Amino acid sequence: MRGFKERRNGYARLDTKQLLEAEMREALGLAPAKPAPKRSGQRPSYIQVELSVRKSSGGPAFRFEHRSRSLSTLEAQLEAEKLVRQKGWEVWAVLDVRQVSE
């Protein structure tokens, strides 16, 4: 049985005293840090807001699209409307607010 390696809690075969000591160190946070698992290709997501806007002086309406990293659709819509007002345009209508995952 000497050549047989058993793994328990990530440790190679140790005697009972060494195993208890290693487990206690890990429980107290004194054990060497284990490498964090890598993220598995998490795709970025965002909220896309489409507004129909027009110039303050009038004229035809046109489409304005804004991508927000916010989690809230309402916050993303308000962010887009704020950008429209900063450019001197008026929000005519909200066309679409949707979450997009790439």
ZAKOL-298097 format. One record per atom (N, C-alpha, C, O): residue number from 1; residue in three letters; atom name; x, y, z. Coordinates in nm, 3 decimals. Each point is the difference from the previous one (the first is absolute). Layout:
// residues N
k/r/a/east/north/up
NUM/ALA/CA/X/Y/Z
...
This chain:
// residues 102
k/r/a/east/north/up
1/MET/N/0.082/-0.120/0.000
1/MET/CA/-0.082/0.120/0.000
1/MET/C/0.086/0.126/0.000
1/MET/O/-0.054/0.109/-0.014
2/ARG/N/0.181/-0.121/0.029
2/ARG/CA/0.088/0.116/0.008
2/ARG/C/-0.003/0.082/-0.130
2/ARG/O/-0.001/0.123/0.007
3/GLY/N/0.000/-0.187/-0.124
3/GLY/CA/0.005/0.070/-0.128
3/GLY/C/-0.133/0.064/-0.038
3/GLY/O/-0.004/0.083/-0.092
4/PHE/N/-0.105/-0.117/0.160
4/PHE/CA/-0.133/0.051/-0.030
4/PHE/C/-0.015/0.140/0.057
4/PHE/O/0.021/0.022/0.119
5/LYS/N/-0.057/0.073/-0.204
5/LYS/CA/-0.020/0.137/0.047
5/LYS/C/-0.148/0.030/0.004
5/LYS/O/-0.070/-0.010/-0.101
6/GLU/N/0.024/0.045/0.215
6/GLU/CA/-0.141/0.035/0.018
6/GLU/C/-0.006/0.151/0.022
6/GLU/O/0.086/0.057/0.066
7/ARG/N/-0.189/0.007/-0.121
7/ARG/CA/-0.014/0.144/0.020
7/ARG/C/-0.123/0.023/0.086
7/ARG/O/-0.110/-0.047/-0.031
8/ARG/N/0.129/0.120/0.137
8/ARG/CA/-0.110/0.035/0.087
8/ARG/C/0.008/0.151/0.024
8/ARG/O/0.099/0.050/0.052
9/ASN/N/-0.205/0.020/-0.090
9/ASN/CA/-0.004/0.146/0.014
9/ASN/C/0.116/0.068/-0.070
9/ASN/O/0.047/0.105/0.046
10/GLY/N/-0.001/-0.161/-0.155
10/GLY/CA/0.106/0.063/-0.078
10/GLY/C/0.139/-0.032/0.050
10/GLY/O/0.097/0.054/-0.054
11/TYR/N/-0.081/-0.139/0.153
11/TYR/CA/0.131/-0.034/0.055
11/TYR/C/0.038/-0.140/-0.044
11/TYR/O/-0.084/-0.089/-0.004
12/ALA/N/0.212/0.070/-0.030
12/ALA/CA/0.049/-0.134/-0.031
12/ALA/C/-0.002/-0.079/0.130
12/ALA/O/-0.020/0.057/0.107
13/ARG/N/0.041/-0.186/-0.114
13/ARG/CA/-0.008/-0.086/0.118
13/ARG/C/0.095/0.049/0.109
13/ARG/O/0.122/0.002/-0.020
14/LEU/N/-0.178/0.036/0.133
14/LEU/CA/0.076/0.045/0.116
14/LEU/C/-0.042/-0.086/0.119
14/LEU/O/-0.107/-0.060/0.000
15/ASP/N/0.193/0.055/0.102
15/ASP/CA/-0.044/-0.072/0.118
15/ASP/C/-0.105/0.084/0.073
15/ASP/O/-0.020/0.117/-0.034
16/THR/N/-0.047/-0.175/0.131
16/THR/CA/-0.114/0.063/0.065
16/THR/C/0.035/0.134/0.063
16/THR/O/-0.075/0.096/-0.012
17/LYS/N/0.189/-0.089/0.079
17/LYS/CA/0.040/0.124/0.066
17/LYS/C/0.024/0.112/-0.102
17/LYS/O/-0.045/0.113/0.019
18/GLN/N/0.115/-0.145/-0.126
18/GLN/CA/0.027/0.100/-0.105
18/GLN/C/-0.129/0.043/-0.067
18/GLN/O/-0.017/0.117/-0.032
19/LEU/N/-0.073/-0.211/0.010
19/LEU/CA/-0.127/0.031/-0.064
19/LEU/C/-0.084/0.092/0.088
19/LEU/O/-0.058/0.097/-0.049
20/LEU/N/0.050/-0.127/0.179
20/LEU/CA/-0.075/0.085/0.092
20/LEU/C/0.060/0.141/0.005
20/LEU/O/-0.073/0.099/0.000
21/GLU/N/0.205/-0.092/0.004
21/GLU/CA/0.066/0.130/0.003
21/GLU/C/-0.028/0.079/-0.127
21/GLU/O/-0.026/0.120/0.006
22/ALA/N/0.031/-0.186/-0.120
22/ALA/CA/-0.027/0.067/-0.128
22/ALA/C/-0.144/0.049/-0.007
22/ALA/O/-0.027/0.111/-0.047
23/GLU/N/-0.067/-0.194/0.095
23/GLU/CA/-0.141/0.040/-0.001
23/GLU/C/-0.026/0.116/0.096
23/GLU/O/-0.079/0.089/-0.032
24/MET/N/0.144/-0.088/0.146
24/MET/CA/-0.015/0.109/0.096
24/MET/C/0.056/0.130/-0.058
24/MET/O/-0.061/0.106/0.015
25/ARG/N/0.177/-0.114/-0.079
25/ARG/CA/0.058/0.120/-0.062
25/ARG/C/-0.094/0.057/-0.106
25/ARG/O/-0.019/0.121/-0.010
26/GLU/N/-0.040/-0.209/-0.069
26/GLU/CA/-0.093/0.044/-0.104
26/GLU/C/-0.125/0.064/0.062
26/GLU/O/-0.049/0.102/-0.049
27/ALA/N/-0.002/-0.163/0.156
27/ALA/CA/-0.119/0.054/0.066
27/ALA/C/0.026/0.137/0.062
27/ALA/O/-0.089/0.085/0.004
28/LEU/N/0.211/-0.064/0.045
28/LEU/CA/0.035/0.128/0.060
28/LEU/C/0.046/0.103/-0.102
28/LEU/O/0.025/0.116/0.035
29/GLY/N/-0.016/-0.158/-0.160
29/GLY/CA/0.042/0.093/-0.104
29/GLY/C/0.150/0.018/-0.007
29/GLY/O/0.048/0.098/-0.057
30/LEU/N/0.027/-0.192/0.113
30/LEU/CA/0.146/0.010/0.000
30/LEU/C/0.065/-0.083/-0.109
30/LEU/O/0.121/0.008/-0.021
31/ALA/N/-0.200/-0.088/-0.049
31/ALA/CA/0.053/-0.085/-0.106
31/ALA/C/0.030/0.086/-0.122
31/ALA/O/-0.062/0.105/-0.017
32/PRO/N/0.155/-0.147/-0.067
32/PRO/CA/0.028/0.076/-0.122
32/PRO/C/-0.127/0.012/-0.085
32/PRO/O/-0.080/-0.094/-0.008
33/ALA/N/0.065/0.208/-0.055
33/ALA/CA/-0.121/0.024/-0.080
33/ALA/C/-0.004/-0.092/-0.120
33/ALA/O/0.101/-0.021/-0.068
34/LYS/N/-0.218/-0.033/0.044
34/LYS/CA/-0.020/-0.083/-0.119
34/LYS/C/-0.032/0.092/-0.116
34/LYS/O/-0.066/0.102/0.019
35/PRO/N/0.110/-0.136/-0.139
35/PRO/CA/-0.031/0.087/-0.114
35/PRO/C/-0.151/0.006/-0.026
35/PRO/O/-0.069/-0.101/0.006
36/ALA/N/0.021/0.220/-0.033
36/ALA/CA/-0.143/0.018/-0.026
36/ALA/C/-0.037/-0.065/-0.133
36/ALA/O/0.077/0.004/-0.096
37/PRO/N/-0.195/-0.065/0.091
37/PRO/CA/-0.041/-0.061/-0.128
37/PRO/C/-0.021/0.108/-0.105
37/PRO/O/-0.050/0.108/0.029
38/LYS/N/0.090/-0.139/-0.151
38/LYS/CA/-0.013/0.095/-0.109
38/LYS/C/-0.145/0.010/-0.045
38/LYS/O/-0.075/-0.098/0.003
39/ARG/N/0.037/0.217/-0.044
39/ARG/CA/-0.135/0.018/-0.052
39/ARG/C/-0.013/-0.068/-0.134
39/ARG/O/0.091/0.005/-0.083
40/SER/N/-0.202/-0.067/0.063
40/SER/CA/-0.021/-0.070/-0.126
40/SER/C/-0.068/0.094/-0.099
40/SER/O/-0.123/0.009/-0.001
41/GLY/N/0.199/0.059/-0.079
41/GLY/CA/-0.049/0.084/-0.108
41/GLY/C/-0.131/0.072/0.024
41/GLY/O/-0.095/-0.015/-0.076
42/GLN/N/0.090/0.093/0.182
42/GLN/CA/-0.123/0.072/0.029
42/GLN/C/-0.018/0.109/-0.104
42/GLN/O/0.089/0.083/-0.020
43/ARG/N/-0.202/-0.083/-0.046
43/ARG/CA/-0.026/0.096/-0.105
43/ARG/C/-0.049/0.132/0.059
43/ARG/O/-0.080/0.001/0.093
44/PRO/N/0.129/0.109/-0.148
44/PRO/CA/-0.045/0.129/0.051
44/PRO/C/-0.146/0.024/-0.040
44/PRO/O/-0.044/-0.040/-0.107
45/SER/N/-0.029/0.105/0.194
45/SER/CA/-0.138/0.034/-0.032
45/SER/C/-0.021/0.148/0.030
45/SER/O/0.070/0.059/0.082
46/TYR/N/-0.166/-0.003/-0.149
46/TYR/CA/-0.032/0.141/0.018
46/TYR/C/-0.147/0.021/-0.032
46/TYR/O/-0.067/-0.089/-0.051
47/ILE/N/0.019/0.208/0.083
47/ILE/CA/-0.138/0.034/-0.032
47/ILE/C/0.003/0.101/-0.113
47/ILE/O/0.066/0.104/0.009
48/GLN/N/-0.138/-0.134/-0.115
48/GLN/CA/-0.006/0.090/-0.115
48/GLN/C/-0.133/0.075/0.003
48/GLN/O/-0.107/-0.060/0.008
49/VAL/N/0.118/0.192/-0.015
49/VAL/CA/-0.118/0.086/0.002
49/VAL/C/-0.010/0.067/-0.137
49/VAL/O/0.097/0.059/-0.048
50/GLU/N/-0.213/-0.068/-0.014
50/GLU/CA/-0.024/0.067/-0.128
50/GLU/C/-0.109/0.105/0.021
50/GLU/O/-0.110/-0.029/0.046
51/LEU/N/0.144/0.152/-0.082
51/LEU/CA/-0.093/0.111/0.015
51/LEU/C/-0.023/0.066/-0.134
51/LEU/O/0.088/0.001/-0.086
52/SER/N/-0.207/0.053/0.070
52/SER/CA/-0.029/0.085/-0.115
52/SER/C/0.017/0.143/0.050
52/SER/O/-0.069/0.042/0.093
53/VAL/N/0.160/0.032/-0.152
53/VAL/CA/0.030/0.136/0.045
53/VAL/C/-0.009/0.098/-0.117
53/VAL/O/-0.001/-0.040/-0.117
54/ARG/N/-0.006/0.167/0.150
54/ARG/CA/0.002/0.103/-0.104
54/ARG/C/0.065/0.124/0.057
54/ARG/O/0.015/0.014/0.122
55/LYS/N/0.023/0.076/-0.209
55/LYS/CA/0.063/0.124/0.044
55/LYS/C/-0.102/0.086/0.073
55/LYS/O/-0.121/-0.010/-0.024
56/SER/N/0.169/0.094/0.114
56/SER/CA/-0.089/0.087/0.078
56/SER/C/-0.081/0.093/-0.089
56/SER/O/-0.112/0.038/0.034
57/SER/N/0.170/-0.001/-0.147
57/SER/CA/-0.069/0.092/-0.092
57/SER/C/-0.106/-0.070/-0.083
57/SER/O/-0.071/0.064/-0.078
58/GLY/N/0.058/-0.195/0.095
58/GLY/CA/-0.099/-0.076/-0.076
58/GLY/C/0.070/-0.082/-0.108
58/GLY/O/0.120/-0.028/0.009
59/GLY/N/-0.195/-0.009/-0.108
59/GLY/CA/0.057/-0.080/-0.108
59/GLY/C/-0.034/-0.146/0.016
59/GLY/O/-0.068/-0.040/0.095
60/PRO/N/0.118/-0.040/-0.188
60/PRO/CA/-0.033/-0.143/0.004
60/PRO/C/0.071/-0.071/0.117
60/PRO/O/0.109/0.039/0.041
61/ALA/N/-0.173/-0.140/0.010
61/ALA/CA/0.058/-0.080/0.107
61/ALA/C/0.098/-0.101/-0.058
61/ALA/O/-0.015/-0.046/-0.114
62/PHE/N/0.116/0.012/0.193
62/PHE/CA/0.097/-0.102/-0.042
62/PHE/C/0.033/-0.088/0.119
62/PHE/O/-0.027/0.033/0.115
63/ARG/N/0.087/-0.148/-0.147
63/ARG/CA/0.028/-0.102/0.102
63/ARG/C/0.132/0.030/0.072
63/ARG/O/0.100/0.037/-0.063
64/PHE/N/-0.103/-0.052/0.195
64/PHE/CA/0.119/0.015/0.084
64/PHE/C/0.017/-0.128/0.080
64/PHE/O/-0.094/-0.044/0.067
65/GLU/N/0.212/-0.017/-0.073
65/GLU/CA/0.026/-0.124/0.073
65/GLU/C/0.107/0.024/0.105
65/GLU/O/0.098/0.071/-0.025
66/HIS/N/-0.117/-0.130/0.141
66/HIS/CA/0.096/0.015/0.110
66/HIS/C/0.018/-0.134/0.067
66/HIS/O/-0.097/-0.071/0.027
67/ARG/N/0.223/0.035/0.002
67/ARG/CA/0.031/-0.123/0.072
67/ARG/C/0.042/0.036/0.141
67/ARG/O/0.085/0.086/0.020
68/SER/N/-0.147/-0.151/0.078
68/SER/CA/0.029/0.027/0.140
68/SER/C/0.046/-0.127/0.069
68/SER/O/-0.050/-0.109/-0.028
69/ARG/N/0.146/0.122/0.118
69/ARG/CA/0.049/-0.114/0.078
69/ARG/C/-0.082/-0.018/0.128
69/ARG/O/0.031/-0.088/0.081
70/SER/N/-0.132/0.168/-0.063
70/SER/CA/-0.084/-0.006/0.120
70/SER/C/-0.078/-0.131/0.004
70/SER/O/-0.025/-0.063/-0.103
71/LEU/N/-0.013/0.023/0.223
71/LEU/CA/-0.083/-0.120/0.016
71/LEU/C/-0.148/0.034/-0.010
71/LEU/O/-0.083/-0.088/-0.026
72/SER/N/0.049/0.214/0.046
72/SER/CA/-0.139/0.043/0.001
72/SER/C/-0.040/0.058/-0.136
72/SER/O/0.071/0.083/-0.056
73/THR/N/-0.185/-0.128/0.005
73/THR/CA/-0.046/0.053/-0.128
73/THR/C/-0.046/0.145/0.016
73/THR/O/0.017/0.080/-0.091
74/LEU/N/-0.075/-0.048/0.204
74/LEU/CA/-0.045/0.137/0.024
74/LEU/C/0.120/0.095/0.008
74/LEU/O/-0.003/0.108/-0.057
75/GLU/N/0.107/-0.150/0.129
75/GLU/CA/0.119/0.083/0.011
75/GLU/C/0.066/0.019/-0.138
75/GLU/O/0.048/0.109/-0.030
76/ALA/N/-0.045/-0.213/-0.051
76/ALA/CA/0.056/0.009/-0.134
76/ALA/C/-0.081/0.097/-0.086
76/ALA/O/0.058/0.078/-0.075
77/GLN/N/-0.190/-0.083/0.085
77/GLN/CA/-0.086/0.090/-0.076
77/GLN/C/0.024/0.146/0.043
77/GLN/O/0.012/0.088/-0.084
78/LEU/N/-0.006/-0.065/0.215
78/LEU/CA/0.024/0.136/0.049
78/LEU/C/0.137/0.052/-0.042
78/LEU/O/0.016/0.118/-0.031
79/GLU/N/0.082/-0.206/0.029
79/GLU/CA/0.135/0.035/-0.045
79/GLU/C/-0.003/0.042/-0.147
79/GLU/O/0.063/0.100/-0.038
80/ALA/N/-0.135/-0.174/-0.044
80/ALA/CA/-0.010/0.032/-0.143
80/ALA/C/-0.073/0.132/-0.021
80/ALA/O/0.041/0.082/-0.082
81/GLU/N/-0.149/-0.061/0.156
81/GLU/CA/-0.075/0.126/-0.013
81/GLU/C/0.084/0.119/0.043
81/GLU/O/-0.010/0.108/-0.059
82/LYS/N/0.092/-0.126/0.159
82/LYS/CA/0.089/0.108/0.045
82/LYS/C/0.101/0.036/-0.109
82/LYS/O/0.027/0.117/-0.023
83/LEU/N/0.028/-0.218/-0.044
83/LEU/CA/0.094/0.025/-0.110
83/LEU/C/-0.067/0.074/-0.115
83/LEU/O/0.060/0.089/-0.061
84/VAL/N/-0.184/-0.125/0.033
84/VAL/CA/-0.075/0.066/-0.107
84/VAL/C/-0.019/0.148/0.033
84/VAL/O/0.021/0.087/-0.085
85/ARG/N/-0.060/-0.059/0.207
85/ARG/CA/-0.019/0.140/0.042
85/ARG/C/0.131/0.079/-0.003
85/ARG/O/0.001/0.118/-0.034
86/GLN/N/0.110/-0.184/0.069
86/GLN/CA/0.130/0.067/-0.004
86/GLN/C/0.039/0.038/-0.143
86/GLN/O/0.071/0.099/-0.021
87/LYS/N/-0.117/-0.175/-0.076
87/LYS/CA/0.030/0.031/-0.139
87/LYS/C/-0.096/0.103/-0.058
87/LYS/O/0.014/0.040/-0.116
88/GLY/N/-0.111/0.003/0.195
88/GLY/CA/-0.094/0.102/-0.046
88/GLY/C/-0.118/-0.055/-0.078
88/GLY/O/-0.064/0.074/-0.075
89/TRP/N/0.034/-0.201/0.092
89/TRP/CA/-0.112/-0.061/-0.069
89/TRP/C/-0.113/-0.026/0.098
89/TRP/O/0.018/0.012/0.121
90/GLU/N/-0.136/-0.047/-0.174
90/GLU/CA/-0.117/-0.037/0.080
90/GLU/C/-0.030/-0.148/-0.020
90/GLU/O/0.014/-0.052/-0.110
91/VAL/N/-0.055/-0.012/0.216
91/VAL/CA/-0.044/-0.140/-0.011
91/VAL/C/-0.142/0.002/-0.053
91/VAL/O/-0.089/0.058/0.061
92/TRP/N/0.068/-0.122/-0.173
92/TRP/CA/-0.131/-0.005/-0.062
92/TRP/C/-0.076/-0.123/0.049
92/TRP/O/-0.117/0.008/0.036
93/ALA/N/0.186/-0.123/-0.034
93/ALA/CA/-0.062/-0.125/0.046
93/ALA/C/0.107/-0.102/0.037
93/ALA/O/0.111/0.003/-0.053
94/VAL/N/-0.144/-0.093/0.144
94/VAL/CA/0.088/-0.111/0.034
94/VAL/C/-0.038/-0.116/-0.093
94/VAL/O/-0.112/-0.050/0.006
95/LEU/N/0.205/0.009/-0.089
95/LEU/CA/-0.028/-0.107/-0.096
95/LEU/C/0.021/-0.139/0.060
95/LEU/O/-0.083/-0.089/-0.017
96/ASP/N/0.196/0.072/0.090
96/ASP/CA/0.030/-0.132/0.053
96/ASP/C/0.103/0.011/0.111
96/ASP/O/0.091/0.083/-0.006
97/VAL/N/-0.104/-0.169/0.107
97/VAL/CA/0.098/-0.015/0.105
97/VAL/C/0.016/-0.150/0.019
97/VAL/O/-0.095/-0.067/0.040
98/ARG/N/0.215/0.014/-0.068
98/ARG/CA/0.018/-0.145/0.010
98/ARG/C/0.141/-0.033/0.047
98/ARG/O/0.094/0.077/-0.019
99/GLN/N/-0.081/-0.194/0.082
99/GLN/CA/0.130/-0.047/0.044
99/GLN/C/0.060/-0.087/-0.110
99/GLN/O/-0.066/-0.087/-0.056
100/VAL/N/0.192/0.113/0.026
100/VAL/CA/0.070/-0.073/-0.107
100/VAL/C/0.120/-0.072/0.059
100/VAL/O/0.079/0.060/0.073
101/SER/N/-0.065/-0.187/-0.105
101/SER/CA/0.116/-0.079/0.040
101/SER/C/0.074/-0.041/-0.126
101/SER/O/-0.058/-0.057/-0.092
102/GLU/N/0.185/0.088/0.089
102/GLU/CA/0.080/-0.034/-0.119
102/GLU/C/0.066/-0.133/0.015
102/GLU/O/0.071/-0.044/-0.090
